[in-house]
Amino acid sequence: MTIPLYVLAAERRQQLDAIADLDLADDVLADTLESIEGDLEEKAQHIVAYVRDLEGDAEKIKKAEAEMAARRKAIESRVARIRAYVLDTMVKNGIKKIPCSWFVISVAKSPPAVEIFDADKLPRDYFAEPPPPVPSKTLIKKAIEDGFEVPGARLTQGVRLAIK
């Protein structure tokens, strides 16, 4: 009685799946693959077919990841626009706080941020390396908070929507 090809292929696939799930070291993996019965050419064909299956799975996962990332970015963008709308509406109407049973919505001050309005006027002491030198907002913020005037930069303070 001969064993049908689909049964042999299923058994081989099951063996290869079990081996792949073990996450073996390269030398142990080679020894394990070598122990599978069958001639060298047949084993190589099955192993390469299995590798192609895995490559296809990886490509499908990569595509799904890209689609999910795009979807996440779209949702994050929608959230930002809605938050901006609520904040703008509250500010325009002079509303500082809206309490409700689930959360409290409020207009809160953002932490001070450095605004560089003229980078050419900034002293070189406020640039970070490596090249090309770029203004270090951390150094600039510390200097301004310590009472120094930094030509070409200032601290600004905006507002944000706080939901607690």
OpenMM code with the backbone's topology and positions (N, CA, C; nanometers):
from openmm import Vec3, app, unit

residues = "MET THR ILE PRO LEU TYR VAL LEU ALA ALA GLU ARG ARG GLN GLN LEU ASP ALA ILE ALA ASP LEU ASP LEU ALA ASP ASP VAL LEU ALA ASP THR LEU GLU SER ILE GLU GLY ASP LEU GLU GLU LYS ALA GLN HIS ILE VAL ALA TYR VAL ARG ASP LEU GLU GLY ASP ALA GLU LYS ILE LYS LYS ALA GLU ALA GLU MET ALA ALA ARG ARG LYS ALA ILE GLU SER ARG VAL ALA ARG ILE ARG ALA TYR VAL LEU ASP THR MET VAL LYS ASN GLY ILE LYS LYS ILE PRO CYS SER TRP PHE VAL ILE SER VAL ALA LYS SER PRO PRO ALA VAL GLU ILE PHE ASP ALA ASP LYS LEU PRO ARG ASP TYR PHE ALA GLU PRO PRO PRO PRO VAL PRO SER LYS THR LEU ILE LYS LYS ALA ILE GLU ASP GLY PHE GLU VAL PRO GLY ALA ARG LEU THR GLN GLY VAL ARG LEU ALA ILE LYS".split()
positions = [
    Vec3(0.0842, -0.1173, 0.0000),
    Vec3(0.0000, 0.0000, 0.0000),
    Vec3(0.0895, 0.1248, 0.0000),
    Vec3(0.0651, 0.2160, -0.0929),
    Vec3(0.1432, 0.3386, -0.0995),
    Vec3(0.0712, 0.4481, -0.0212),
    Vec3(0.1516, 0.5327, 0.0382),
    Vec3(0.0964, 0.6433, 0.1163),
    Vec3(0.0736, 0.7605, 0.0208),
    Vec3(-0.0465, 0.8185, 0.0238),
    Vec3(-0.0750, 0.9309, -0.0666),
    Vec3(0.0213, 1.0479, -0.0416),
    Vec3(0.0495, 1.1206, -0.1493),
    Vec3(0.1420, 1.2325, -0.1439),
    Vec3(0.0971, 1.3383, -0.0436),
    Vec3(-0.0351, 1.3674, -0.0383),
    Vec3(-0.0813, 1.4708, 0.0536),
    Vec3(-0.0578, 1.4319, 0.1989),
    Vec3(-0.0608, 1.3022, 0.2291),
    Vec3(-0.0337, 1.2562, 0.3652),
    Vec3(0.1147, 1.2760, 0.3961),
    Vec3(0.2003, 1.2376, 0.3009),
    Vec3(0.3446, 1.2577, 0.3204),
    Vec3(0.3776, 1.4059, 0.3351),
    Vec3(0.3162, 1.4886, 0.2500),
    Vec3(0.3423, 1.6325, 0.2555),
    Vec3(0.2946, 1.6910, 0.3881),
    Vec3(0.1795, 1.6461, 0.4359),
    Vec3(0.1267, 1.6952, 0.5636),
    Vec3(0.2172, 1.6539, 0.6788),
    Vec3(0.2658, 1.5295, 0.6738),
    Vec3(0.3579, 1.4832, 0.7783),
    Vec3(0.4871, 1.5641, 0.7758),
    Vec3(0.5394, 1.5882, 0.6560),
    Vec3(0.6628, 1.6647, 0.6425),
    Vec3(0.6411, 1.8076, 0.6932),
    Vec3(0.5271, 1.8655, 0.6565),
    Vec3(0.4952, 2.0021, 0.7019),
    Vec3(0.4861, 2.0061, 0.8541),
    Vec3(0.4242, 1.9048, 0.9126),
    Vec3(0.4102, 1.8969, 1.0575),
    Vec3(0.5481, 1.8867, 1.1240),
    Vec3(0.6370, 1.8057, 1.0654),
    Vec3(0.7726, 1.7927, 1.1190),
    Vec3(0.8461, 1.9268, 1.1119),
    Vec3(0.8390, 1.9928, 0.9970),
    Vec3(0.9090, 2.1200, 0.9797),
    Vec3(0.8516, 2.2290, 1.0701),
    Vec3(0.7183, 2.2319, 1.0859),
    Vec3(0.6566, 2.3285, 1.1773),
    Vec3(0.7036, 2.3069, 1.3202),
    Vec3(0.7090, 2.1814, 1.3621),
    Vec3(0.7539, 2.1495, 1.4984),
    Vec3(0.8986, 2.1947, 1.5189),
    Vec3(0.9815, 2.1722, 1.4174),
    Vec3(1.1222, 2.2128, 1.4263),
    Vec3(1.1336, 2.3652, 1.4319),
    Vec3(1.0563, 2.4347, 1.3483),
    Vec3(1.0627, 2.5810, 1.3440),
    Vec3(1.0193, 2.6431, 1.4760),
    Vec3(0.9210, 2.5807, 1.5415),
    Vec3(0.8704, 2.6328, 1.6680),
    Vec3(0.9705, 2.6177, 1.7819),
    Vec3(1.0720, 2.5332, 1.7659),
    Vec3(1.1682, 2.5083, 1.8733),
    Vec3(1.2713, 2.6191, 1.8876),
    Vec3(1.2901, 2.7022, 1.7865),
    Vec3(1.3882, 2.8109, 1.7896),
    Vec3(1.5257, 2.7580, 1.8284),
    Vec3(1.5721, 2.6613, 1.7501),
    Vec3(1.6992, 2.5931, 1.7784),
    Vec3(1.8189, 2.6730, 1.7293),
    Vec3(1.9341, 2.6458, 1.7894),
    Vec3(2.0590, 2.7036, 1.7417),
    Vec3(2.0869, 2.6499, 1.6016),
    Vec3(2.1660, 2.7228, 1.5224),
    Vec3(2.1899, 2.6851, 1.3828),
    Vec3(2.2438, 2.5434, 1.3680),
    Vec3(2.3418, 2.5045, 1.4505),
    Vec3(2.4007, 2.3712, 1.4368),
    Vec3(2.3016, 2.2629, 1.4765),
    Vec3(2.2209, 2.2870, 1.5787),
    Vec3(2.1201, 2.1900, 1.6217),
    Vec3(2.0112, 2.1799, 1.5152),
    Vec3(1.9733, 2.2930, 1.4560),
    Vec3(1.8729, 2.2934, 1.3498),
    Vec3(1.9215, 2.2109, 1.2313),
    Vec3(2.0488, 2.2289, 1.1931),
    Vec3(2.1052, 2.1521, 1.0814),
    Vec3(2.1027, 2.0033, 1.1113),
    Vec3(2.1422, 1.9636, 1.2323),
    Vec3(2.1395, 1.8211, 1.2712),
    Vec3(1.9979, 1.7667, 1.2695),
    Vec3(1.9019, 1.8460, 1.3181),
    Vec3(1.7619, 1.8022, 1.3224),
    Vec3(1.7064, 1.7852, 1.1821),
    Vec3(1.7348, 1.8803, 1.0942),
    Vec3(1.6879, 1.8681, 0.9556),
    Vec3(1.7521, 1.7479, 0.8879),
    Vec3(1.8761, 1.7206, 0.9210),
    Vec3(1.9478, 1.6070, 0.8631),
    Vec3(1.8847, 1.4749, 0.9063),
    Vec3(1.8258, 1.4722, 1.0260),
    Vec3(1.7692, 1.3475, 1.0778),
    Vec3(1.6354, 1.3112, 1.0136),
    Vec3(1.5730, 1.4033, 0.9434),
    Vec3(1.4456, 1.3731, 0.8764),
    Vec3(1.4737, 1.2740, 0.7642),
    Vec3(1.3929, 1.1694, 0.7629),
    Vec3(1.4154, 1.0637, 0.6633),
    Vec3(1.3882, 1.1125, 0.5220),
    Vec3(1.4580, 1.0503, 0.4253),
    Vec3(1.4404, 1.0827, 0.2852),
    Vec3(1.5737, 1.1150, 0.2218),
    Vec3(1.5785, 1.1100, 0.0880),
    Vec3(1.7070, 1.1386, 0.0240),
    Vec3(1.7339, 1.2890, 0.0247),
    Vec3(1.8578, 1.3254, 0.0028),
    Vec3(1.9038, 1.4632, 0.0145),
    Vec3(1.8258, 1.5571, -0.0763),
    Vec3(1.8063, 1.5194, -0.2024),
    Vec3(1.7364, 1.6069, -0.2961),
    Vec3(1.5918, 1.6294, -0.2539),
    Vec3(1.5272, 1.5216, -0.2101),
    Vec3(1.3878, 1.5325, -0.1673),
    Vec3(1.3780, 1.6200, -0.0423),
    Vec3(1.4687, 1.5998, 0.0529),
    Vec3(1.4680, 1.6809, 0.1743),
    Vec3(1.4918, 1.8281, 0.1413),
    Vec3(1.5873, 1.8540, 0.0540),
    Vec3(1.6172, 1.9923, 0.0169),
    Vec3(1.4953, 2.0580, -0.0474),
    Vec3(1.4267, 1.9842, -0.1333),
    Vec3(1.3073, 2.0382, -0.1979),
    Vec3(1.1998, 2.0720, -0.0947),
    Vec3(1.1778, 1.9807, 0.0002),
    Vec3(1.0762, 2.0043, 0.1028),
    Vec3(1.1146, 2.1219, 0.1933),
    Vec3(1.2415, 2.1267, 0.2292),
    Vec3(1.2867, 2.2335, 0.3172),
    Vec3(1.2755, 2.3699, 0.2480),
    Vec3(1.3168, 2.3745, 0.1214),
    Vec3(1.3079, 2.5014, 0.0481),
    Vec3(1.1616, 2.5402, 0.0255),
    Vec3(1.0759, 2.4429, -0.0005),
    Vec3(0.9330, 2.4727, -0.0150),
    Vec3(0.8789, 2.5303, 0.1162),
    Vec3(0.9236, 2.4724, 0.2267),
    Vec3(0.8814, 2.5221, 0.3574),
    Vec3(0.9331, 2.6649, 0.3800),
    Vec3(1.0577, 2.6916, 0.3422),
    Vec3(1.1155, 2.8263, 0.3554),
    Vec3(1.0346, 2.9252, 0.2724),
    Vec3(0.9965, 2.8845, 0.1514),
    Vec3(0.9147, 2.9734, 0.0681),
    Vec3(0.7806, 3.0039, 0.1344),
    Vec3(0.7212, 2.9022, 0.1994),
    Vec3(0.5968, 2.9242, 0.2736),
    Vec3(0.6180, 3.0267, 0.3851),
    Vec3(0.7271, 3.0109, 0.4585),
    Vec3(0.7569, 3.1032, 0.5672),
    Vec3(0.7798, 3.2444, 0.5138),
    Vec3(0.8514, 3.2560, 0.4030),
    Vec3(0.8745, 3.3873, 0.3418),
    Vec3(0.7420, 3.4520, 0.3017),
    Vec3(0.6514, 3.3710, 0.2473),
    Vec3(0.5188, 3.4224, 0.2112),
    Vec3(0.4425, 3.4702, 0.3335),
    Vec3(0.4509, 3.3904, 0.4421),
    Vec3(0.3848, 3.4306, 0.5670),
    Vec3(0.4429, 3.5618, 0.6181),
    Vec3(0.5771, 3.5731, 0.6157),
    Vec3(0.6424, 3.6958, 0.6633),
    Vec3(0.5987, 3.8161, 0.5788),
    Vec3(0.5879, 3.7977, 0.4483),
    Vec3(0.5462, 3.9073, 0.3598),
    Vec3(0.4017, 3.9475, 0.3895),
    Vec3(0.3151, 3.8504, 0.4143),
    Vec3(0.1755, 3.8811, 0.4488),
    Vec3(0.1684, 3.9574, 0.5809),
    Vec3(0.2501, 3.9163, 0.6769),
    Vec3(0.2524, 3.9848, 0.8058),
    Vec3(0.3037, 4.1270, 0.7883),
    Vec3(0.4090, 4.1452, 0.7070),
    Vec3(0.4648, 4.2780, 0.6821),
    Vec3(0.3581, 4.3689, 0.6198),
    Vec3(0.2817, 4.3148, 0.5257),
    Vec3(0.1760, 4.3930, 0.4614),
    Vec3(0.0675, 4.4293, 0.5624),
    Vec3(0.0304, 4.3326, 0.6470),
    Vec3(-0.0713, 4.3585, 0.7487),
    Vec3(-0.0221, 4.4642, 0.8478),
    Vec3(0.1070, 4.4585, 0.8842),
    Vec3(0.1642, 4.5585, 0.9745),
    Vec3(0.1560, 4.6983, 0.9130),
    Vec3(0.1887, 4.7076, 0.7846),
    Vec3(0.1841, 4.8377, 0.7169),
    Vec3(0.0404, 4.8907, 0.7132),
    Vec3(-0.0539, 4.8019, 0.6858),
    Vec3(-0.1942, 4.8428, 0.6829),
    Vec3(-0.2410, 4.8876, 0.8209),
    Vec3(-0.1998, 4.8149, 0.9239),
    Vec3(-0.2379, 4.8508, 1.0606),
    Vec3(-0.1729, 4.9832, 1.1015),
    Vec3(-0.0474, 5.0051, 1.0618),
    Vec3(0.0208, 5.1308, 1.0942),
    Vec3(-0.0502, 5.2481, 1.0270),
    Vec3(-0.0907, 5.2298, 0.9027),
    Vec3(-0.1631, 5.3357, 0.8317),
    Vec3(-0.2972, 5.3637, 0.9001),
    Vec3(-0.3629, 5.2590, 0.9416),
    Vec3(-0.4919, 5.2746, 1.0105),
    Vec3(-0.4725, 5.3456, 1.1449),
    Vec3(-0.3666, 5.3056, 1.2196),
    Vec3(-0.3365, 5.3690, 1.3475),
    Vec3(-0.3095, 5.5179, 1.3282),
    Vec3(-0.2300, 5.5526, 1.2255),
    Vec3(-0.1973, 5.6933, 1.1998),
    Vec3(-0.3233, 5.7723, 1.1659),
    Vec3(-0.4127, 5.7119, 1.0894),
    Vec3(-0.5369, 5.7804, 1.0539),
    Vec3(-0.6219, 5.8052, 1.1782),
    Vec3(-0.6277, 5.7071, 1.2676),
    Vec3(-0.7057, 5.7226, 1.3907),
    Vec3(-0.6412, 5.8286, 1.4802),
    Vec3(-0.5073, 5.8250, 1.4931),
    Vec3(-0.4379, 5.9253, 1.5746),
    Vec3(-0.4606, 6.0655, 1.5191),
    Vec3(-0.4614, 6.0787, 1.3884),
    Vec3(-0.4860, 6.2088, 1.3251),
    Vec3(-0.6282, 6.2558, 1.3544),
    Vec3(-0.7237, 6.1650, 1.3469),
    Vec3(-0.8630, 6.1997, 1.3754),
    Vec3(-0.8769, 6.2439, 1.5213),
    Vec3(-0.8106, 6.1715, 1.6130),
    Vec3(-0.8147, 6.2079, 1.7547),
    Vec3(-0.7571, 6.3479, 1.7750),
    Vec3(-0.6445, 6.3770, 1.7118),
    Vec3(-0.5814, 6.5092, 1.7261),
    Vec3(-0.6733, 6.6194, 1.6750),
    Vec3(-0.7384, 6.5962, 1.5617),
    Vec3(-0.8291, 6.6979, 1.5068),
    Vec3(-0.9493, 6.7203, 1.5992),
    Vec3(-1.0038, 6.6138, 1.6536),
    Vec3(-1.1201, 6.6263, 1.7426),
    Vec3(-1.0797, 6.6977, 1.8721),
    Vec3(-0.9627, 6.6606, 1.9281),
    Vec3(-0.9143, 6.7279, 2.0493),
    Vec3(-0.8930, 6.8773, 2.0227),
    Vec3(-0.8347, 6.9098, 1.9074),
    Vec3(-0.8114, 7.0501, 1.8723),
    Vec3(-0.9439, 7.1251, 1.8598),
    Vec3(-1.0436, 7.0603, 1.8032),
    Vec3(-1.1760, 7.1216, 1.7889),
    Vec3(-1.2360, 7.1521, 1.9261),
    Vec3(-1.2309, 7.0541, 2.0176),
    Vec3(-1.2873, 7.0745, 2.1518),
    Vec3(-1.2115, 7.1858, 2.2241),
    Vec3(-1.0777, 7.1825, 2.2180),
    Vec3(-0.9957, 7.2856, 2.2827),
    Vec3(-1.0283, 7.4242, 2.2257),
    Vec3(-1.0322, 7.4367, 2.0949),
    Vec3(-1.0600, 7.5645, 2.0298),
    Vec3(-1.1973, 7.6171, 2.0704),
    Vec3(-1.2955, 7.5297, 2.0744),
    Vec3(-1.4317, 7.5696, 2.1119),
    Vec3(-1.4358, 7.6178, 2.2567),
    Vec3(-1.3678, 7.5451, 2.3461),
    Vec3(-1.3660, 7.5847, 2.4869),
    Vec3(-1.2954, 7.7198, 2.5044),
    Vec3(-1.1805, 7.7392, 2.4381),
    Vec3(-1.1052, 7.8643, 2.4498),
    Vec3(-1.1875, 7.9808, 2.3962),
    Vec3(-1.2481, 7.9654, 2.2786),
    Vec3(-1.3274, 8.0731, 2.2179),
    Vec3(-1.4467, 8.1127, 2.3038),
    Vec3(-1.4988, 8.0169, 2.3801),
    Vec3(-1.6170, 8.0447, 2.4617),
    Vec3(-1.5828, 8.0701, 2.6082),
    Vec3(-1.4531, 8.0781, 2.6396),
    Vec3(-1.4109, 8.1096, 2.7755),
    Vec3(-1.4406, 8.0004, 2.8772),
    Vec3(-1.4539, 7.8792, 2.8319),
    Vec3(-1.4826, 7.7666, 2.9218),
    Vec3(-1.3503, 7.7043, 2.9650),
    Vec3(-1.3278, 7.6990, 3.0965),
    Vec3(-1.2022, 7.6438, 3.1494),
    Vec3(-1.2145, 7.4958, 3.1853),
    Vec3(-1.3360, 7.4539, 3.2254),
    Vec3(-1.3521, 7.3178, 3.2770),
    Vec3(-1.4931, 7.2671, 3.2475),
    Vec3(-1.5013, 7.1400, 3.2088),
    Vec3(-1.6307, 7.0753, 3.1885),
    Vec3(-1.6273, 6.9426, 3.2648),
    Vec3(-1.6920, 6.9376, 3.3813),
    Vec3(-1.6956, 6.8111, 3.4553),
    Vec3(-1.8098, 6.7221, 3.4051),
    Vec3(-1.7880, 6.5936, 3.4077),
    Vec3(-1.8952, 6.4978, 3.3805),
    Vec3(-1.8667, 6.3726, 3.4641),
    Vec3(-1.9559, 6.2780, 3.4626),
    Vec3(-1.9401, 6.1621, 3.5511),
    Vec3(-1.8274, 6.0678, 3.5066),
    Vec3(-1.7847, 6.0758, 3.3813),
    Vec3(-1.6795, 5.9850, 3.3339),
    Vec3(-1.5404, 6.0458, 3.3423),
    Vec3(-1.5311, 6.1768, 3.3239),
    Vec3(-1.4017, 6.2454, 3.3229),
    Vec3(-1.4240, 6.3946, 3.3356),
    Vec3(-1.3146, 6.4674, 3.3483),
    Vec3(-1.3195, 6.6134, 3.3529),
    Vec3(-1.2372, 6.6646, 3.2351),
    Vec3(-1.2971, 6.7533, 3.1570),
    Vec3(-1.2276, 6.8148, 3.0439),
    Vec3(-1.1865, 6.9540, 3.0885),
    Vec3(-1.0603, 6.9889, 3.0673),
    Vec3(-1.0173, 7.1228, 3.1073),
    Vec3(-0.9134, 7.1765, 3.0102),
    Vec3(-0.9012, 7.3087, 3.0120),
    Vec3(-0.7977, 7.3759, 2.9343),
    Vec3(-0.6797, 7.3931, 3.0296),
    Vec3(-0.5662, 7.3330, 2.9960),
    Vec3(-0.4480, 7.3379, 3.0821),
    Vec3(-0.3328, 7.4029, 3.0073),
    Vec3(-0.2448, 7.4682, 3.0836),
    Vec3(-0.1259, 7.5277, 3.0224),
    Vec3(-0.0310, 7.4163, 2.9815),
    Vec3(0.0267, 7.4324, 2.8651),
    Vec3(0.1301, 7.3399, 2.8201),
    Vec3(0.2607, 7.3786, 2.8879),
    Vec3(0.3554, 7.2860, 2.8999),
    Vec3(0.4863, 7.3237, 2.9530),
    Vec3(0.5499, 7.4270, 2.8600),
    Vec3(0.6331, 7.5160, 2.9145),
    Vec3(0.6986, 7.6157, 2.8292),
    Vec3(0.7794, 7.5478, 2.7189),
    Vec3(0.7723, 7.6036, 2.6010),
    Vec3(0.8448, 7.5488, 2.4864),
    Vec3(0.9330, 7.6578, 2.4266),
    Vec3(1.0449, 7.6162, 2.3719),
    Vec3(1.1368, 7.7111, 2.3086),
    Vec3(1.0912, 7.7351, 2.1654),
    Vec3(1.0789, 7.8614, 2.1306),
    Vec3(1.0491, 7.8997, 1.9929),
    Vec3(1.1719, 7.9728, 1.9395),
    Vec3(1.2289, 7.9186, 1.8337),
    Vec3(1.3442, 7.9829, 1.7715),
    Vec3(1.2912, 8.0638, 1.6544),
    Vec3(1.2940, 8.1946, 1.6681),
    Vec3(1.2391, 8.2804, 1.5630),
    Vec3(1.3476, 8.3378, 1.4734),
    Vec3(1.4740, 8.3291, 1.5156),
    Vec3(1.5836, 8.3753, 1.4313),
    Vec3(1.7107, 8.2981, 1.4688),
    Vec3(1.7334, 8.1865, 1.4047),
    Vec3(1.8471, 8.0994, 1.4369),
    Vec3(1.9808, 8.1687, 1.4121),
    Vec3(1.9841, 8.2655, 1.3215),
    Vec3(2.1089, 8.3362, 1.2928),
    Vec3(2.1567, 8.4195, 1.4116),
    Vec3(2.0660, 8.4628, 1.4966),
    Vec3(2.1022, 8.5442, 1.6118),
    Vec3(2.1445, 8.4606, 1.7328),
    Vec3(2.1177, 8.3312, 1.7287),
    Vec3(2.1504, 8.2462, 1.8433),
    Vec3(2.3013, 8.2365, 1.8628),
    Vec3(2.3497, 8.2575, 1.9854),
    Vec3(2.4929, 8.2380, 2.0125),
    Vec3(2.5313, 8.0914, 1.9900),
    Vec3(2.6492, 8.0664, 1.9441),
    Vec3(2.6966, 7.9309, 1.9133),
    Vec3(2.6999, 7.8400, 2.0367),
    Vec3(2.6986, 7.8999, 2.1569),
    Vec3(2.6966, 7.8201, 2.2802),
    Vec3(2.5707, 7.7352, 2.2912),
    Vec3(2.4669, 7.7734, 2.2177),
    Vec3(2.3388, 7.7037, 2.2270),
    Vec3(2.3167, 7.6058, 2.1117),
    Vec3(2.4245, 7.5641, 2.0489),
    Vec3(2.4147, 7.4655, 1.9421),
    Vec3(2.4733, 7.3339, 1.9902),
    Vec3(2.4122, 7.2246, 1.9486),
    Vec3(2.4596, 7.0917, 1.9853),
    Vec3(2.5371, 7.0321, 1.8689),
    Vec3(2.6289, 6.9491, 1.8986),
    Vec3(2.7060, 6.8758, 1.7975),
    Vec3(2.6495, 6.7354, 1.7945),
    Vec3(2.6698, 6.6507, 1.7049),
    Vec3(2.7638, 6.6511, 1.5943),
    Vec3(2.7112, 6.7322, 1.4769),
    Vec3(2.8015, 6.7573, 1.3809),
    Vec3(2.7615, 6.8377, 1.2648),
    Vec3(2.6431, 6.7767, 1.1929),
    Vec3(2.5626, 6.8519, 1.1281),
    Vec3(2.5645, 6.9975, 1.1320),
    Vec3(2.5114, 7.0444, 1.2671),
    Vec3(2.5672, 7.1541, 1.3193),
    Vec3(2.5202, 7.2029, 1.4486),
    Vec3(2.3741, 7.2454, 1.4399),
    Vec3(2.2979, 7.2053, 1.5386),
    Vec3(2.1564, 7.2430, 1.5458),
    Vec3(2.1312, 7.3080, 1.6810),
    Vec3(2.0383, 7.4024, 1.6885),
    Vec3(2.0093, 7.4656, 1.8170),
    Vec3(1.9626, 7.3622, 1.9196),
    Vec3(2.0148, 7.3701, 2.0395),
    Vec3(1.9742, 7.2816, 2.1482),
    Vec3(1.8653, 7.3516, 2.2288),
    Vec3(1.7429, 7.3098, 2.2076),
    Vec3(1.6314, 7.3727, 2.2782),
    Vec3(1.6406, 7.3492, 2.4280),
    Vec3(1.7011, 7.2395, 2.4680),
    Vec3(1.7189, 7.2121, 2.6106),
    Vec3(1.8093, 7.3164, 2.6743),
    Vec3(1.9245, 7.3452, 2.6106),
    Vec3(2.0162, 7.4468, 2.6633),
    Vec3(1.9521, 7.5855, 2.6625),
    Vec3(1.8820, 7.6152, 2.5546),
    Vec3(1.8175, 7.7463, 2.5420),
    Vec3(1.7108, 7.7635, 2.6502),
    Vec3(1.6284, 7.6605, 2.6695),
    Vec3(1.5221, 7.6682, 2.7699),
    Vec3(1.5812, 7.6884, 2.9089),
    Vec3(1.6851, 7.6131, 2.9417),
    Vec3(1.7487, 7.6261, 3.0735),
    Vec3(1.8032, 7.7670, 3.0928),
    Vec3(1.8687, 7.8206, 2.9902),
    Vec3(1.9258, 7.9554, 3.0006),
    Vec3(1.8170, 8.0594, 3.0233),
    Vec3(1.7098, 8.0508, 2.9483),
    Vec3(1.6010, 8.1485, 2.9628),
    Vec3(1.5366, 8.1346, 3.0998),
    Vec3(1.5135, 8.0105, 3.1445),
    Vec3(1.4540, 7.9893, 3.2767),
    Vec3(1.5459, 8.0394, 3.3875),
    Vec3(1.6776, 8.0375, 3.3640),
    Vec3(1.7752, 8.0871, 3.4621),
    Vec3(1.7898, 8.2396, 3.4562),
    Vec3(1.7122, 8.3046, 3.3688),
    Vec3(1.7111, 8.4497, 3.3643),
    Vec3(1.7992, 8.5127, 3.2575),
    Vec3(1.8616, 8.4337, 3.1714),
    Vec3(1.9458, 8.4883, 3.0657),
    Vec3(1.8618, 8.5195, 2.9426),
    Vec3(1.9043, 8.6222, 2.8700),
    Vec3(1.8385, 8.6531, 2.7442),
    Vec3(1.9128, 8.5780, 2.6341),
    Vec3(1.8379, 8.5071, 2.5495),
    Vec3(1.8979, 8.4341, 2.4383),
    Vec3(1.8468, 8.4976, 2.3102),
    Vec3(1.9322, 8.5744, 2.2420),
    Vec3(1.8885, 8.6395, 2.1181),
    Vec3(1.8403, 8.5354, 2.0162),
    Vec3(1.7288, 8.5619, 1.9555),
    Vec3(1.6760, 8.4730, 1.8518),
    Vec3(1.5860, 8.3628, 1.9037),
    Vec3(1.5623, 8.3593, 2.0362),
    Vec3(1.4771, 8.2538, 2.0922),
    Vec3(1.3956, 8.3096, 2.2078),
    Vec3(1.2826, 8.2473, 2.2347),
    Vec3(1.1997, 8.2861, 2.3483),
    Vec3(1.1199, 8.1633, 2.3926),
    Vec3(1.0687, 8.1707, 2.5146),
    Vec3(0.9796, 8.0662, 2.5630),
    Vec3(0.8365, 8.1044, 2.5290),
    Vec3(0.7605, 8.0072, 2.4857),
    Vec3(0.6181, 8.0301, 2.4599),
    Vec3(0.5401, 7.9313, 2.5450),
    Vec3(0.4177, 7.9668, 2.5765),
    Vec3(0.3354, 7.8774, 2.6574),
    Vec3(0.1974, 7.8712, 2.5942),
    Vec3(0.1652, 7.7553, 2.5420),
    Vec3(0.0342, 7.7351, 2.4816),
    Vec3(-0.0585, 7.6668, 2.5786),
    Vec3(-0.1703, 7.6220, 2.5276),
    Vec3(-0.2651, 7.5479, 2.6084),
    Vec3(-0.2925, 7.4141, 2.5400),
    Vec3(-0.3390, 7.3214, 2.6181),
    Vec3(-0.3704, 7.1886, 2.5656),
    Vec3(-0.5000, 7.1414, 2.6291),
    Vec3(-0.5596, 7.0415, 2.5729),
    Vec3(-0.6813, 6.9843, 2.6276),
    Vec3(-0.6410, 6.8737, 2.7240),
    Vec3(-0.6828, 6.8865, 2.8489),
    Vec3(-0.6535, 6.7848, 2.9493),
    Vec3(-0.7815, 6.7057, 2.9769),
    Vec3(-0.7695, 6.5749, 2.9754),
    Vec3(-0.8835, 6.4880, 3.0047),
    Vec3(-0.8393, 6.3938, 3.1158),
    Vec3(-0.9041, 6.4098, 3.2320),
    Vec3(-0.8664, 6.3265, 3.3482),
    Vec3(-0.9847, 6.2486, 3.3969),
] * unit.nanometer
topology = app.Topology()
chain = topology.addChain("A")
for resn in residues:
    res = topology.addResidue(resn, chain)
    for name in ("N", "CA", "C"):
        topology.addAtom(name, app.Element.getBySymbol(name[0]), res)
